[in-house]
Amino acid sequence: MHKEYDKLIRDRIPEIIESQGKKCKIEKMDEDEFSIYLKKKLKEEVDEFQESGEIHEIVDIYEVILAILDTKDISLEEFEEIRQNKASERGRFEENLKLLEVRDD
């Protein structure tokens, strides 16, 4: 059986595939291409979470976010500071609010 892919994978996936007696073809992307594929992967993982609701999909989303931060040279501490500032300015998602209408009367 032969199946083709065009997607970002975790680092150990080739090793896992080969441990199952299969062969795979991979290539290493440059930083620009990697950034593009990280965005695609983020959408893929979010879609999977929306479909399944499983916590392991949130773990995958978080892993992609960590990789994106790394490509932007942003530490977790800097990210947390940005998150806290935004939460202070705009609030969080604690009150389960849904916007229904805005009027310009």
N, CA, C and O atoms as CSV, one atom per row, in Angstrom:
chain,resi,resn,atom,element,x,y,z
A,1,MET,N,N,0.828,-1.179,0.000
A,1,MET,CA,C,0.000,0.000,0.000
A,1,MET,C,C,0.876,1.247,0.000
A,1,MET,O,O,1.921,1.286,0.651
A,2,HIS,N,N,0.447,2.244,-0.723
A,2,HIS,CA,C,1.208,3.481,-0.871
A,2,HIS,C,C,0.272,4.652,-0.604
A,2,HIS,O,O,-0.784,4.758,-1.227
A,3,LYS,N,N,0.648,5.521,0.310
A,3,LYS,CA,C,-0.176,6.686,0.615
A,3,LYS,C,C,0.719,7.916,0.643
A,3,LYS,O,O,1.787,7.903,1.255
A,4,GLU,N,N,0.278,8.979,-0.023
A,4,GLU,CA,C,1.060,10.211,-0.073
A,4,GLU,C,C,0.503,11.246,0.885
A,4,GLU,O,O,-0.705,11.317,1.109
A,5,TYR,N,N,1.381,12.035,1.440
A,5,TYR,CA,C,1.026,13.087,2.385
A,5,TYR,C,C,1.746,14.366,1.995
A,5,TYR,O,O,2.714,14.349,1.234
A,6,ASP,N,N,1.264,15.452,2.520
A,6,ASP,CA,C,1.927,16.748,2.405
A,6,ASP,C,C,1.604,17.510,3.676
A,6,ASP,O,O,0.846,18.479,3.659
A,7,LYS,N,N,2.197,17.053,4.797
A,7,LYS,CA,C,1.840,17.637,6.078
A,7,LYS,C,C,3.008,17.621,7.043
A,7,LYS,O,O,3.913,16.792,6.945
A,8,LEU,N,N,2.965,18.544,7.964
A,8,LEU,CA,C,3.933,18.625,9.043
A,8,LEU,C,C,3.694,17.478,10.012
A,8,LEU,O,O,2.552,17.168,10.354
A,9,ILE,N,N,4.773,16.857,10.449
A,9,ILE,CA,C,4.679,15.753,11.404
A,9,ILE,C,C,5.597,16.005,12.584
A,9,ILE,O,O,6.550,16.780,12.504
A,10,ARG,N,N,5.288,15.333,13.679
A,10,ARG,CA,C,6.169,15.392,14.849
A,10,ARG,C,C,7.487,14.681,14.536
A,10,ARG,O,O,7.548,13.824,13.654
A,11,ASP,N,N,8.523,15.045,15.262
A,11,ASP,CA,C,9.884,14.586,14.982
A,11,ASP,C,C,10.071,13.067,15.018
A,11,ASP,O,O,10.894,12.531,14.277
A,12,ARG,N,N,9.324,12.378,15.862
A,12,ARG,CA,C,9.539,10.932,16.012
A,12,ARG,C,C,8.668,10.085,15.101
A,12,ARG,O,O,8.771,8.859,15.123
A,13,ILE,N,N,7.804,10.715,14.293
A,13,ILE,CA,C,6.903,9.948,13.428
A,13,ILE,C,C,7.666,9.044,12.453
A,13,ILE,O,O,7.266,7.891,12.291
A,14,PRO,N,N,8.736,9.496,11.798
A,14,PRO,CA,C,9.463,8.570,10.912
A,14,PRO,C,C,9.975,7.328,11.649
A,14,PRO,O,O,9.910,6.216,11.125
A,15,GLU,N,N,10.474,7.525,12.845
A,15,GLU,CA,C,10.961,6.412,13.665
A,15,GLU,C,C,9.822,5.441,13.991
A,15,GLU,O,O,10.005,4.225,13.937
A,16,ILE,N,N,8.662,5.976,14.324
A,16,ILE,CA,C,7.493,5.146,14.652
A,16,ILE,C,C,7.038,4.368,13.423
A,16,ILE,O,O,6.720,3.183,13.514
A,17,ILE,N,N,7.007,5.040,12.272
A,17,ILE,CA,C,6.608,4.370,11.024
A,17,ILE,C,C,7.564,3.221,10.716
A,17,ILE,O,O,7.130,2.121,10.374
A,18,GLU,N,N,8.861,3.479,10.837
A,18,GLU,CA,C,9.862,2.449,10.533
A,18,GLU,C,C,9.820,1.300,11.532
A,18,GLU,O,O,10.122,0.161,11.177
A,19,SER,N,N,9.447,1.587,12.785
A,19,SER,CA,C,9.336,0.516,13.782
A,19,SER,C,C,8.177,-0.423,13.475
A,19,SER,O,O,8.098,-1.527,14.013
A,20,GLN,N,N,7.277,0.031,12.604
A,20,GLN,CA,C,6.141,-0.799,12.178
A,20,GLN,C,C,6.460,-1.561,10.890
A,20,GLN,O,O,5.578,-2.161,10.276
A,21,GLY,N,N,7.738,-1.527,10.491
A,21,GLY,CA,C,8.173,-2.251,9.299
A,21,GLY,C,C,7.833,-1.546,7.994
A,21,GLY,O,O,7.865,-2.162,6.929
A,22,LYS,N,N,7.510,-0.274,8.067
A,22,LYS,CA,C,7.170,0.501,6.873
A,22,LYS,C,C,8.296,1.463,6.557
A,22,LYS,O,O,9.185,1.687,7.378
A,23,LYS,N,N,8.253,2.026,5.372
A,23,LYS,CA,C,9.232,3.029,4.966
A,23,LYS,C,C,8.484,4.332,4.715
A,23,LYS,O,O,7.307,4.332,4.356
A,24,CYS,N,N,9.196,5.447,4.913
A,24,CYS,CA,C,8.585,6.744,4.651
A,24,CYS,C,C,9.608,7.666,4.004
A,24,CYS,O,O,10.817,7.477,4.137
A,25,LYS,N,N,9.109,8.638,3.322
A,25,LYS,CA,C,9.942,9.649,2.690
A,25,LYS,C,C,9.616,10.977,3.355
A,25,LYS,O,O,8.450,11.361,3.457
A,26,ILE,N,N,10.651,11.678,3.808
A,26,ILE,CA,C,10.471,12.963,4.478
A,26,ILE,C,C,11.421,13.975,3.867
A,26,ILE,O,O,12.356,13.610,3.154
A,27,GLU,N,N,11.180,15.243,4.149
A,27,GLU,CA,C,12.133,16.287,3.804
A,27,GLU,C,C,12.138,17.329,4.900
A,27,GLU,O,O,11.131,17.532,5.579
A,28,LYS,N,N,13.250,17.976,5.071
A,28,LYS,CA,C,13.371,19.033,6.065
A,28,LYS,C,C,13.035,20.359,5.388
A,28,LYS,O,O,13.568,20.680,4.327
A,29,MET,N,N,12.144,21.121,6.017
A,29,MET,CA,C,11.705,22.396,5.459
A,29,MET,C,C,12.593,23.530,5.946
A,29,MET,O,O,13.187,23.453,7.022
A,30,ASP,N,N,12.677,24.588,5.139
A,30,ASP,CA,C,13.334,25.801,5.618
A,30,ASP,C,C,12.359,26.546,6.528
A,30,ASP,O,O,11.194,26.162,6.632
A,31,GLU,N,N,12.817,27.585,7.173
A,31,GLU,CA,C,12.006,28.289,8.171
A,31,GLU,C,C,10.726,28.890,7.582
A,31,GLU,O,O,9.675,28.849,8.221
A,32,ASP,N,N,10.807,29.442,6.376
A,32,ASP,CA,C,9.621,30.046,5.764
A,32,ASP,C,C,8.551,28.999,5.486
A,32,ASP,O,O,7.381,29.198,5.814
A,33,GLU,N,N,8.949,27.891,4.886
A,33,GLU,CA,C,7.999,26.825,4.598
A,33,GLU,C,C,7.452,26.226,5.897
A,33,GLU,O,O,6.262,25.931,6.004
A,34,PHE,N,N,8.336,26.052,6.878
A,34,PHE,CA,C,7.937,25.520,8.174
A,34,PHE,C,C,6.853,26.387,8.807
A,34,PHE,O,O,5.887,25.859,9.359
A,35,SER,N,N,6.997,27.701,8.738
A,35,SER,CA,C,5.997,28.621,9.286
A,35,SER,C,C,4.642,28.436,8.610
A,35,SER,O,O,3.603,28.460,9.270
A,36,ILE,N,N,4.659,28.253,7.304
A,36,ILE,CA,C,3.421,28.022,6.545
A,36,ILE,C,C,2.766,26.727,7.010
A,36,ILE,O,O,1.557,26.684,7.239
A,37,TYR,N,N,3.557,25.685,7.148
A,37,TYR,CA,C,3.019,24.381,7.538
A,37,TYR,C,C,2.567,24.360,9.004
A,37,TYR,O,O,1.654,23.614,9.357
A,38,LEU,N,N,3.192,25.167,9.852
A,38,LEU,CA,C,2.725,25.276,11.234
A,38,LEU,C,C,1.313,25.861,11.275
A,38,LEU,O,O,0.472,25.411,12.053
A,39,LYS,N,N,1.061,26.854,10.444
A,39,LYS,CA,C,-0.282,27.441,10.392
A,39,LYS,C,C,-1.302,26.417,9.908
A,39,LYS,O,O,-2.407,26.337,10.444
A,40,LYS,N,N,-0.937,25.641,8.905
A,40,LYS,CA,C,-1.827,24.578,8.417
A,40,LYS,C,C,-2.065,23.538,9.513
A,40,LYS,O,O,-3.185,23.067,9.706
A,41,LYS,N,N,-0.999,23.193,10.218
A,41,LYS,CA,C,-1.107,22.186,11.276
A,41,LYS,C,C,-1.985,22.685,12.416
A,41,LYS,O,O,-2.758,21.918,12.991
A,42,LEU,N,N,-1.870,23.959,12.740
A,42,LEU,CA,C,-2.711,24.526,13.790
A,42,LEU,C,C,-4.184,24.395,13.418
A,42,LEU,O,O,-5.005,24.000,14.245
A,43,LYS,N,N,-4.511,24.725,12.186
A,43,LYS,CA,C,-5.899,24.590,11.725
A,43,LYS,C,C,-6.341,23.128,11.764
A,43,LYS,O,O,-7.447,22.818,12.207
A,44,GLU,N,N,-5.472,22.234,11.299
A,44,GLU,CA,C,-5.788,20.794,11.324
A,44,GLU,C,C,-6.101,20.329,12.740
A,44,GLU,O,O,-7.082,19.621,12.965
A,45,GLU,N,N,-5.267,20.726,13.689
A,45,GLU,CA,C,-5.457,20.289,15.074
A,45,GLU,C,C,-6.711,20.910,15.688
A,45,GLU,O,O,-7.422,20.241,16.438
A,46,VAL,N,N,-6.990,22.170,15.383
A,46,VAL,CA,C,-8.208,22.809,15.882
A,46,VAL,C,C,-9.434,22.108,15.307
A,46,VAL,O,O,-10.396,21.847,16.029
A,47,ASP,N,N,-9.402,21.802,14.010
A,47,ASP,CA,C,-10.506,21.071,13.387
A,47,ASP,C,C,-10.722,19.721,14.062
A,47,ASP,O,O,-11.861,19.320,14.305
A,48,GLU,N,N,-9.635,19.025,14.362
A,48,GLU,CA,C,-9.744,17.722,15.031
A,48,GLU,C,C,-10.338,17.867,16.427
A,48,GLU,O,O,-11.129,17.031,16.864
A,49,PHE,N,N,-9.948,18.943,17.131
A,49,PHE,CA,C,-10.522,19.172,18.458
A,49,PHE,C,C,-12.013,19.485,18.355
A,49,PHE,O,O,-12.812,18.986,19.148
A,50,GLN,N,N,-12.381,20.304,17.386
A,50,GLN,CA,C,-13.797,20.631,17.231
A,50,GLN,C,C,-14.629,19.395,16.921
A,50,GLN,O,O,-15.779,19.284,17.346
A,51,GLU,N,N,-14.044,18.480,16.186
A,51,GLU,CA,C,-14.756,17.247,15.839
A,51,GLU,C,C,-14.857,16.290,17.029
A,51,GLU,O,O,-15.916,15.721,17.291
A,52,SER,N,N,-13.742,16.121,17.744
A,52,SER,CA,C,-13.714,15.091,18.795
A,52,SER,C,C,-13.945,15.627,20.200
A,52,SER,O,O,-14.518,14.936,21.043
A,53,GLY,N,N,-13.502,16.858,20.458
A,53,GLY,CA,C,-13.581,17.407,21.806
A,53,GLY,C,C,-12.601,16.786,22.786
A,53,GLY,O,O,-12.682,17.034,23.989
A,54,GLU,N,N,-11.674,15.980,22.279
A,54,GLU,CA,C,-10.738,15.244,23.138
A,54,GLU,C,C,-9.583,16.130,23.613
A,54,GLU,O,O,-9.075,16.964,22.864
A,55,ILE,N,N,-9.183,15.937,24.858
A,55,ILE,CA,C,-8.105,16.729,25.461
A,55,ILE,C,C,-6.777,16.521,24.730
A,55,ILE,O,O,-5.971,17.447,24.653
A,56,HIS,N,N,-6.535,15.315,24.190
A,56,HIS,CA,C,-5.254,15.089,23.503
A,56,HIS,C,C,-5.127,15.982,22.269
A,56,HIS,O,O,-4.015,16.259,21.819
A,57,GLU,N,N,-6.253,16.432,21.720
A,57,GLU,CA,C,-6.186,17.369,20.593
A,57,GLU,C,C,-5.746,18.750,21.068
A,57,GLU,O,O,-5.063,19.467,20.337
A,58,ILE,N,N,-6.132,19.131,22.291
A,58,ILE,CA,C,-5.657,20.403,22.850
A,58,ILE,C,C,-4.160,20.326,23.100
A,58,ILE,O,O,-3.448,21.314,22.922
A,59,VAL,N,N,-3.680,19.167,23.508
A,59,VAL,CA,C,-2.236,18.970,23.687
A,59,VAL,C,C,-1.527,19.180,22.355
A,59,VAL,O,O,-0.475,19.818,22.305
A,60,ASP,N,N,-2.096,18.647,21.275
A,60,ASP,CA,C,-1.501,18.837,19.948
A,60,ASP,C,C,-1.518,20.310,19.542
A,60,ASP,O,O,-0.548,20.809,18.973
A,61,ILE,N,N,-2.609,20.998,19.830
A,61,ILE,CA,C,-2.708,22.433,19.536
A,61,ILE,C,C,-1.615,23.183,20.289
A,61,ILE,O,O,-0.932,24.039,19.726
A,62,TYR,N,N,-1.459,22.852,21.561
A,62,TYR,CA,C,-0.448,23.511,22.391
A,62,TYR,C,C,0.965,23.262,21.859
A,62,TYR,O,O,1.800,24.166,21.854
A,63,GLU,N,N,1.222,22.047,21.419
A,63,GLU,CA,C,2.543,21.719,20.866
A,63,GLU,C,C,2.830,22.554,19.620
A,63,GLU,O,O,3.950,23.028,19.429
A,64,VAL,N,N,1.820,22.731,18.780
A,64,VAL,CA,C,1.987,23.566,17.581
A,64,VAL,C,C,2.217,25.022,17.986
A,64,VAL,O,O,3.055,25.708,17.401
A,65,ILE,N,N,1.479,25.484,18.975
A,65,ILE,CA,C,1.665,26.854,19.457
A,65,ILE,C,C,3.087,27.053,19.974
A,65,ILE,O,O,3.710,28.079,19.700
A,66,LEU,N,N,3.599,26.081,20.716
A,66,LEU,CA,C,4.983,26.171,21.200
A,66,LEU,C,C,5.970,26.279,20.040
A,66,LEU,O,O,6.929,27.047,20.107
A,67,ALA,N,N,5.735,25.511,18.981
A,67,ALA,CA,C,6.625,25.566,17.815
A,67,ALA,C,C,6.530,26.931,17.126
A,67,ALA,O,O,7.540,27.479,16.684
A,68,ILE,N,N,5.322,27.472,17.039
A,68,ILE,CA,C,5.151,28.798,16.443
A,68,ILE,C,C,5.884,29.848,17.265
A,68,ILE,O,O,6.572,30.706,16.710
A,69,LEU,N,N,5.742,29.783,18.580
A,69,LEU,CA,C,6.462,30.725,19.443
A,69,LEU,C,C,7.961,30.612,19.248
A,69,LEU,O,O,8.666,31.621,19.219
A,70,ASP,N,N,8.445,29.397,19.116
A,70,ASP,CA,C,9.870,29.176,18.909
A,70,ASP,C,C,10.344,29.814,17.604
A,70,ASP,O,O,11.415,30.420,17.565
A,71,THR,N,N,9.558,29.682,16.542
A,71,THR,CA,C,9.957,30.289,15.257
A,71,THR,C,C,9.959,31.809,15.328
A,71,THR,O,O,10.649,32.467,14.550
A,72,LYS,N,N,9.189,32.370,16.259
A,72,LYS,CA,C,9.130,33.815,16.428
A,72,LYS,C,C,10.040,34.302,17.554
A,72,LYS,O,O,10.007,35.476,17.921
A,73,ASP,N,N,10.845,33.403,18.095
A,73,ASP,CA,C,11.753,33.714,19.208
A,73,ASP,C,C,11.031,34.364,20.383
A,73,ASP,O,O,11.522,35.327,20.972
A,74,ILE,N,N,9.868,33.827,20.714
A,74,ILE,CA,C,9.095,34.308,21.860
A,74,ILE,C,C,9.099,33.209,22.919
A,74,ILE,O,O,8.683,32.079,22.661
A,75,SER,N,N,9.571,33.552,24.102
A,75,SER,CA,C,9.614,32.578,25.200
A,75,SER,C,C,8.217,32.404,25.792
A,75,SER,O,O,7.322,33.221,25.574
A,76,LEU,N,N,8.057,31.315,26.547
A,76,LEU,CA,C,6.792,31.105,27.240
A,76,LEU,C,C,6.503,32.239,28.220
A,76,LEU,O,O,5.350,32.624,28.411
A,77,GLU,N,N,7.554,32.769,28.836
A,77,GLU,CA,C,7.381,33.875,29.770
A,77,GLU,C,C,6.865,35.114,29.043
A,77,GLU,O,O,5.956,35.788,29.529
A,78,GLU,N,N,7.443,35.417,27.874
A,78,GLU,CA,C,6.969,36.562,27.082
A,78,GLU,C,C,5.532,36.338,26.620
A,78,GLU,O,O,4.710,37.253,26.661
A,79,PHE,N,N,5.238,35.132,26.187
A,79,PHE,CA,C,3.891,34.800,25.738
A,79,PHE,C,C,2.888,34.975,26.873
A,79,PHE,O,O,1.811,35.537,26.675
A,80,GLU,N,N,3.240,34.499,28.048
A,80,GLU,CA,C,2.353,34.622,29.204
A,80,GLU,C,C,2.131,36.088,29.562
A,80,GLU,O,O,1.023,36.473,29.936
A,81,GLU,N,N,3.159,36.897,29.452
A,81,GLU,CA,C,3.016,38.333,29.717
A,81,GLU,C,C,2.060,38.978,28.702
A,81,GLU,O,O,1.212,39.792,29.070
A,82,ILE,N,N,2.203,38.613,27.444
A,82,ILE,CA,C,1.299,39.113,26.401
A,82,ILE,C,C,-0.134,38.667,26.695
A,82,ILE,O,O,-1.074,39.452,26.573
A,83,ARG,N,N,-0.289,37.400,27.084
A,83,ARG,CA,C,-1.612,36.866,27.396
A,83,ARG,C,C,-2.239,37.609,28.568
A,83,ARG,O,O,-3.415,37.972,28.526
A,84,GLN,N,N,-1.449,37.834,29.614
A,84,GLN,CA,C,-1.971,38.531,30.793
A,84,GLN,C,C,-2.348,39.969,30.470
A,84,GLN,O,O,-3.369,40.464,30.946
A,85,ASN,N,N,-1.535,40.643,29.668
A,85,ASN,CA,C,-1.856,42.016,29.271
A,85,ASN,C,C,-3.164,42.064,28.490
A,85,ASN,O,O,-4.004,42.932,28.727
A,86,LYS,N,N,-3.331,41.139,27.571
A,86,LYS,CA,C,-4.565,41.102,26.784
A,86,LYS,C,C,-5.759,40.788,27.682
A,86,LYS,O,O,-6.830,41.372,27.519
A,87,ALA,N,N,-5.580,39.873,28.624
A,87,ALA,CA,C,-6.658,39.535,29.555
A,87,ALA,C,C,-7.037,40.751,30.407
A,87,ALA,O,O,-8.216,40.962,30.694
A,88,SER,N,N,-6.052,41.542,30.808
A,88,SER,CA,C,-6.330,42.750,31.589
A,88,SER,C,C,-7.096,43.778,30.763
A,88,SER,O,O,-8.020,44.425,31.257
A,89,GLU,N,N,-6.704,43.921,29.504
A,89,GLU,CA,C,-7.325,44.910,28.624
A,89,GLU,C,C,-8.689,44.472,28.111
A,89,GLU,O,O,-9.615,45.282,28.060
A,90,ARG,N,N,-8.829,43.216,27.733
A,90,ARG,CA,C,-10.029,42.737,27.037
A,90,ARG,C,C,-10.856,41.738,27.836
A,90,ARG,O,O,-11.980,41.410,27.459
A,91,GLY,N,N,-10.295,41.261,28.934
A,91,GLY,CA,C,-10.982,40.252,29.728
A,91,GLY,C,C,-10.579,38.851,29.300
A,91,GLY,O,O,-9.756,38.658,28.405
A,92,ARG,N,N,-11.187,37.880,29.971
A,92,ARG,CA,C,-10.914,36.477,29.666
A,92,ARG,C,C,-12.180,35.848,29.116
A,92,ARG,O,O,-12.987,36.540,28.496
A,93,PHE,N,N,-12.369,34.592,29.321
A,93,PHE,CA,C,-13.578,33.878,28.887
A,93,PHE,C,C,-14.191,33.159,30.079
A,93,PHE,O,O,-14.506,31.971,30.002
A,94,GLU,N,N,-14.358,33.874,31.166
A,94,GLU,CA,C,-14.828,33.267,32.406
A,94,GLU,C,C,-16.335,33.399,32.611
A,94,GLU,O,O,-16.918,32.627,33.373
A,95,GLU,N,N,-16.971,34.355,31.951
A,95,GLU,CA,C,-18.379,34.625,32.218
A,95,GLU,C,C,-19.330,34.058,31.158
A,95,GLU,O,O,-20.535,34.303,31.197
A,96,ASN,N,N,-18.771,33.300,30.218
A,96,ASN,CA,C,-19.592,32.614,29.206
A,96,ASN,C,C,-20.467,33.577,28.410
A,96,ASN,O,O,-21.629,33.270,28.144
A,97,LEU,N,N,-19.934,34.729,28.027
A,97,LEU,CA,C,-20.707,35.761,27.347
A,97,LEU,C,C,-20.779,35.507,25.841
A,97,LEU,O,O,-19.812,35.066,25.219
A,98,LYS,N,N,-21.944,35.795,25.279
A,98,LYS,CA,C,-22.153,35.697,23.832
A,98,LYS,C,C,-22.703,37.033,23.347
A,98,LYS,O,O,-23.725,37.495,23.853
A,99,LEU,N,N,-22.052,37.652,22.389
A,99,LEU,CA,C,-22.510,38.923,21.818
A,99,LEU,C,C,-23.635,38.648,20.839
A,99,LEU,O,O,-23.494,37.834,19.927
A,100,LEU,N,N,-24.750,39.329,21.033
A,100,LEU,CA,C,-25.912,39.133,20.180
A,100,LEU,C,C,-26.154,40.313,19.241
A,100,LEU,O,O,-26.648,40.131,18.128
A,101,GLU,N,N,-25.812,41.503,19.679
A,101,GLU,CA,C,-26.157,42.661,18.861
A,101,GLU,C,C,-25.341,43.865,19.311
A,101,GLU,O,O,-25.020,44.009,20.491
A,102,VAL,N,N,-25.013,44.717,18.363
A,102,VAL,CA,C,-24.408,46.019,18.648
A,102,VAL,C,C,-25.186,47.023,17.811
A,102,VAL,O,O,-25.363,46.834,16.608
A,103,ARG,N,N,-25.642,48.070,18.439
A,103,ARG,CA,C,-26.412,49.107,17.722
A,103,ARG,C,C,-25.638,50.398,17.670
A,103,ARG,O,O,-24.878,50.720,18.583
A,104,ASP,N,N,-25.826,51.110,16.634
A,104,ASP,CA,C,-25.254,52.446,16.496
A,104,ASP,C,C,-26.429,53.419,16.396
A,104,ASP,O,O,-26.728,53.953,15.328
A,105,ASP,N,N,-27.096,53.637,17.555
A,105,ASP,CA,C,-28.309,54.480,17.582
A,105,ASP,C,C,-27.987,55.954,17.678
A,105,ASP,O,O,-28.896,56.784,17.710
